[in-house]
Every structure is written in structure tokens, then in C-alpha cells.
Amino acid sequence: MKSTPLEQGIGKAPRTDPFIPFARPDIGAREIEAVVEVLGSGWITTGNVVRSFEREFAAYVGAPHAVAVNSGTAAMHLGLEALGIRSGDEVVTSTLTFTATAEVMVYLGARPRFVDVEPDTLNISADMLRSCLQGEYLRREGAWHHRETGNRLGGIVPVHYAGHPCDMDAVLSIAAEYDIPVLDDAAHSLPAGIDGRRIGSFRCPTAFSFYATKTMTTGEGGMLCTADPILAQRARIMSLHGISQDAWNRYASDGKWFYEVVEAGYKYNLTDIAGALGRVQLARCDEMLACREAIAARYHEAFASLEAIERPVCRPGVQHAWHLYPIRLRLDALRIYRARFIEELSARGVGASVHFIPLHQQPFYAHRYGYRPTDFPEAAAAYRRLVSIPIYSAMSAQNVEAVAAAVRDVVEVFQA
Ligand SMILES: *Cc1c(COP(=O)(O)O)cnc(C)c1O
């Protein structure tokens, strides 16, 4: 029998196990079979397989419409475009997110307006959101405008950090008060929910990501879900060159050659190759979630006694997607900082990452919009302490034990 990583004394003895990467897609024989079938079918770009994927995905999250695209970023871009976000608008979002959340605003000529996070979930703080809107925007000519830039308040983009849903009721009611739309960045939150309601079924368009590290993957891909048929139609047209019919209709044997370009659209359609992968991954979504939940539960238990480790929270009534497991270091209990902590994990064969460097601290956003590092103290303080450790369904039980042991060992070796 193989001894456990703990018995092998990870960190104390030279490492012999293979490196445990920070993320790894969970691709099995069924995914490979489905992709191979499309490859041999004679039709590899957007077609029937993607249409089926859209229907199945919409049913799964509880949204009437779903438009498949080739990235989560594309889904966000199309969502904001269809909501009418335009040049000179401002869109409010969390600073603790990936740049894709804010760059799509810039694509449309809009200005990202960042808000700080709440200390427990690290999601956008509804209180901060409210005080930002109250303090910085004035009502004029039927819309809200920023008191300094004069820009129109265009919308809100909440993000469900790590897969923990943000307070959607609060965000949606603030949006209703200000009469502005919401686009939900659900890149981390498949599947996640609040009080039995799944992210994707709330009253706002919702963008999912199928990037390789996300909770399900199509290699690259994304989905825009909405209850609004007109918004779905707009996004669908814009996802394929602004053409009023998609290529599948155009080239089907009984299809028409005639098409109309009604807008200067984008090239964001998903291939049937990716769609085939997506259908199998979607069917395994609950099974993969159950694995991540078990890993989160194991870490929760393993780190309970470690004073130097602050564990991620899960509020009551919340279905957490556990896309990430971000621990926060209690730096006063350690002799090392976060960067060294990650190096030490790596030396023990464990990949780790940081989610996220706050956007207001990134050179582009800082320089273009004049943000200072001290602007959002909760996000800035969290950033210095954050370490995301591996959590994915392709991990073995031994992998999970090895990660827990590596964290424990680094804490023990470097405690203050
Ligand atoms: C991954 C991610 C995206 C973008 O998804 P892509 O599919 O990589 O384009 C958007 N927002 C957040 C918060 C993400 O983590």
C-alpha cells in the first residue's frame, strides 16, 4: 500500500510526487468521443450541436434563452452592447475581478467605475455600491450622471467571486432604484445559487465562461443567458457579423443564399467542436461540483486549527460553485509574505495562484482613470493575503491530502 503524503513528510523530504497544477480540466473518454464524432461529421463550426448545447444550458441554469459564444469575455461584451451601454457611459463593478469584467466596458467606450468588496465574501459590497451611486452621481435629464466626469451611469456588473453568489437581491434593487441595467459576470458561478435560485435565472442577462480553468470547459467558450428574447436576438446577430441569419441556415442544403448585414457585428460564434465538449461537460456539471464540494469540505476541516489561515466563507442559503478556494494568510502569524508562501507551496509540489490583483492597482486602469492603490482598502488588504489553492474535479484524494499537507507544512515551518 502506498503511504499517504502526510506519512511521506511532504516538505521535509525531497519531493517525489508529480507536481499538482493549480488547475486542470476534467476531460474524459465521453468528451473525447463527442469531439471526435463532430470532427468526422462534415460540419465543425456553429451548427446543430451548438444549438443543442444552448438549449440544454438554458434549461440547466433556468434561463429562457442562451447564446453560445467563443469566450466569456465575448458573452460579456455582447451582453453590455445589447443592454445599450455606449461610449461615454460608466459601468460600476467590483475592483476584485479579472480584467475581462472591465475591459468589455472599455471596448464600448464606457468607463469602469470600481467599488470595494465586502470583507467576508470579497464580492462587491452592496453598501459601497449604494454609497458610490449616492455620492458620485446626480440626476439630470432623466438619467444619472457622474458629478465630475459628467458621464451617464450605464449599468452595474456584479461578479460572484470564487463562485460565492453576491447579494443579487440588493444589487438588483439598487439597479431598479437607479433605473439602470445589470449584466451578471457569472464566470465563476456555474452552478451557484441563492435560496434555491440558480445564477443565470435572475432578472438580468448573465455571462458564463468555459475557459480551460473554469468549472466546466469548452477549451475557450462562453454563454450569454437571458429572459429577454429581444436581447437574446440582438446578441445572436452581433455574435456573427451582424448577419440576420446564422451560417448554418445559410449553408444548409435547403437553406437560402440570401442574408442581410444589419449591423457591424463581431466574430464570436462557438464551434460545434467546442459545443460537443460543452454538452458532455454540462451533463457532468453536478458530479464535478460534488467533487469540488468534497475538496472544500476537506480543506475547511484541515485548516480549522491553523491560526495563520483564514478560510473562505459560505453564507447560509448559498450554493457555492467552489470555482476557487482562496485562503487568506494572517500575515502577523507568519514570518513570510504571500509571494514566498506561494513559492514554498510550489517547492512542495503544489501550484497556487492569486485572485485577483485589484483592477484599480493595474497600470492600465490606474493610469487611464486615476485610481490610487489606497482607493479600495478592503480589496487591497485582501489582495496582499490571498492565495488560491487547487480545487478541481480532476484531483485525486491523494492530491487533496497533499495540498492540505503542503499548506500545513508551510504554516508550521514559517509560523511567527
Ligand atoms: C474567466 C473570467 C472571465 C472571462 O472569461 P473568458 O472565457 O476567459 O473570456 C470574465 N470574468 C471573470 C471574473 C473571469 O474569471
The ligand as a MOL file (V3000), in Angstrom:
LIG
                    3D

  0  0  0     0  0            999 V3000
M  V30 BEGIN CTAB
M  V30 COUNTS 15 15 0 0 0
M  V30 BEGIN ATOM
M  V30 1 C -12.5320 33.9360 -16.7470 0
M  V30 2 C -13.2560 35.1900 -16.4320 0
M  V30 3 C -13.8750 35.9700 -17.4200 0
M  V30 4 C -13.6790 35.7800 -18.8860 0
M  V30 5 O -13.9060 34.5310 -19.3850 0
M  V30 6 P -13.1420 34.0510 -20.7140 0
M  V30 7 O -13.9680 32.8480 -21.1130 0
M  V30 8 O -11.7480 33.6830 -20.3410 0
M  V30 9 O -13.2150 35.1150 -21.7270 0
M  V30 10 C -14.6450 37.0450 -17.0240 0
M  V30 11 N -14.7700 37.3770 -15.7300 0
M  V30 12 C -14.1660 36.6820 -14.7610 0
M  V30 13 C -14.3590 37.1010 -13.3410 0
M  V30 14 C -13.3710 35.5820 -15.0780 0
M  V30 15 O -12.7340 34.9270 -14.0990 0
M  V30 END ATOM
M  V30 BEGIN BOND
M  V30 1 1 1 2
M  V30 2 1 2 3
M  V30 3 2 2 14
M  V30 4 1 3 4
M  V30 5 2 3 10
M  V30 6 1 4 5
M  V30 7 1 5 6
M  V30 8 2 6 7
M  V30 9 1 6 8
M  V30 10 1 6 9
M  V30 11 1 10 11
M  V30 12 2 11 12
M  V30 13 1 12 13
M  V30 14 1 12 14
M  V30 15 1 14 15
M  V30 END BOND
M  V30 END CTAB
M  END
